[in-house]
Amino acid sequence: MILIYFLCAFAVAGLIYREKVQKNMFNLTFVFLVAQALFLLYTVLNKDSTEAGIFKYDSLGILFFGTLVLISFAVFYHSKKYLDREYSKQTGLYNIAFVSLCASITGAYFSNNVTATWVLIEATTLGSALLIYHRRTERALEAAWKYVFVCSVGILIAYLGILFLSIVLKNQHGNMSFDSLAGAVPAANPLYLKLAFVLVLTGYSCKMEYFPLYPIGIDANHVTPTPMSAFFSTAMVNLGFVSVFRLYKLLFNSPVLPWAQNVMFVAGFVSLLVAAVYIAQVEHCKRLFAYSTVENMGIALLILSTGVAGTAYAVFHVLMHSIVKSAAFMRLSVIGKTCGSYKLENLGGYWQISPSGSLVLILCLLGLTAIPPSALFISEIYVFSALSENVITLILPVPVVCIILYFLCRKLLKIVYGKKNGDILLTEKEDRLTLWIQFAFLAIFFFLGLYQPQWLMDMIRECAG
């Protein structure tokens, strides 16, 4: 069935390329999204089955694929409103890249093979570059080339790590599937495992947006059309997390696990530190939210650094971050279209312009700062409780997180209540459905902060093993 899904994506992309009418381009994309939703139903009904010897519909893949399906529908609708005055050719390439990106990410979510995952992650780079260059400006061209170059370097570094993993299987009759590697890791040379882990962790940071290759994600979010920034900061970031998470789980039964936890802690803490420094300085809303993603991925790494017990909380944290960050970027797309700018110096008094939109922004702020009943509060209270067992590991990240929270509140509340500096460009009323979509995302987010359904927690525990 997954091969049919890929063929569907390829066919829709081809039809969009041949289409000349914008409306029909969006209609074809919507058909693909419906097919994607049906494929999600198929994966749920065929949970834990394997197809083509490479793809496995496990709980981890299903959860993140379900999140992708939800976000892709919302991003599609906001894009349709956001790109209403684009040229047909630009709109066609935008939709083709969106479809190809969804298909590549989906394949990587379900990939049970290290090499296949690597290939699919590399494929996402090409689709992302088209979206980054959408505006055809010099800055967009520069960002697109940087993205292709840095991501290619990162993926190459990850491939070196995969080569070391292949050495682990050298004397065994197995393939590069995660199942085969899980059986070989306990008896593997610790040096090879350490090298593989560091290289893969470093390489995939260009997708998950943590230290050291996080800057390329920041630049991509800056120039990409804002609805697609919601996709980059959620589905794309989740792709990096799933890839790192699967590798990290391989080390659970190896002697290098404590060492890997220390590496996770260092990478997570440095990511928080970087986010704090730049959030304090940045004056552009899209970059502000992008650095918030760096912060949350740093927290996810800190959660993983607590050991096996933290894996379920890490999965929950990344899933919840996807929901609230999607709502934040979707609201930002409306703000940018209304005020004609994303610079904080040009924004202010948004409550007078749109009280309901301001409420969305305030709720996103509460969610991102993990203030109860934010769903992120559950995972963040866990990680700081776990880190409190060692005074040093607790003292280091807490002040940094406080700095991030202070500047997030200061800058986002300035948009809502500050002095209005810019002119209002949007003459027609805001599309009500975009507002209701954002409220729906926030309702799901805060509901899951108050109550976690048993089926969801069971699936997350399965992900954690």
Order of alpha helices (4+ residues) and beta strands (2+ residues): alpha-alpha-beta-beta-alpha-alpha-alpha-alpha-alpha-alpha-alpha-alpha-alpha-alpha-alpha-alpha-alpha-alpha-alpha-alpha-alpha-alpha-alpha-alpha
